[in-house]
Amino acid sequence: MYHMELTSASRSHAIPSQPLIDRFPFPFKEDKYRYSNNSKALESPLVLDITPEYFEEVKSKRDILAKTHNRAYQALSHSMDGQWEILENIIEEMVEQHPGYFGLEKDGDIWTFYNYLLEEQQTFTLGDPSTLPYEPLDFIGRHVQEDLIYIGHRNGDLYMDAGQLCFPANWSIAFNLGMTYTEFHSPVPHYSDSGLAEKVRNFLLRMEAGKPWTRLNWTLTVDGVLPTFPEIFDEWGTKANEVTVENAGERVYLRVEDQKLFRLPRSYGILFGIHTHLISVEELCKKQEWAVRFCNVLEDLPDYMAEYKGFLSYKPYLVQYLKNSF
Ligand code: HEM
């Protein structure tokens, strides 16, 4: 039994709008980029970042989940405790940090969650999945912009046990489900053979509750497509062939994943949150120091990384566009 209905509240809590260029997490700290463990302690230990794109992105996630659920949501049955822990943590954060957007009433284990932004409410019993319309991770993921991955920690290893992934940077939760950390990173060139994969794995195995980490990852996407699923590569991947020096500013987007890692003390798993931000190269060039730095990073980048990230074919056009901008 579950119920979900609209409240009478109106959308009175507009999300403050700051220009994208002033809030975009530009990822380059120097003129070159190589893989490294660029994780940093997360100063304010929060999973969520609510931006003006909230409505559009949550709608897009829900459309994807409605049409192609198995592509965007997968979970092994033993992930259920971890899923409840994630739901509880996220709802607590929502109401503490954003009381104007979300609310919660508790009657013992019976919780009523309010999303004032979307004018929705849901009553459910903690720990009883039959009281929710979807599994807990799949439910709470429909109220946030982040993709949410649950990593199980058992037998001294890390496993991809569940995930709601609507905006993948060309990887598949359906394909990766159940894989170990080493297995799901195997497509990343020179990640294992350089010894970095093992170092990062040991770092993740030692992660402690209450000490979350964050890192930025980046790639490029043509036309700002967020759901770059490998399963529909033909719908977005071939756009790379259409990039020219003239249109690179408008069509190519820098895509930055703000990734956050939390040890979950109860299930002893890890929550891996991914908030994907996009900015067109044209917009990015409004900050000349960003355009110059980005250009230097691209020129220095080894081909194997540009190839893996999917832009080797149009990199020269993009570099030329950037040079023309300063
Ligand atoms: C448990 C947390 C993590 C999960 C679930 C995760 C998952 C993934 C996945 C699925 C990919 C794509 C692989 C593919 O092409 O199929 C990837 C790429 C990558 N991961 Fe992780 N990862 C995690 C933590 C980390 C950390 C802490 C680092 C730190 C160095 C890292 C470094 C990388 C790098 C360098 C890539 C390649 C990205 C690119 O070049 O665009 N990962 N990760």
Boltz pocket constraint, residues with backbone or C-beta under 6 A from the ligand:
constraints:
  - pocket:
      binder: B
      contacts: [[A, 35], [A, 36], [A, 37], [A, 38], [A, 39], [A, 149], [A, 151], [A, 169], [A, 170], [A, 171], [A, 172], [A, 176], [A, 184], [A, 185], [A, 186], [A, 187], [A, 188], [A, 191], [A, 200], [A, 204], [A, 215], [A, 217], [A, 218], [A, 219], [A, 261], [A, 270], [A, 272], [A, 305], [A, 308], [A, 309]]
      max_distance: 6.0
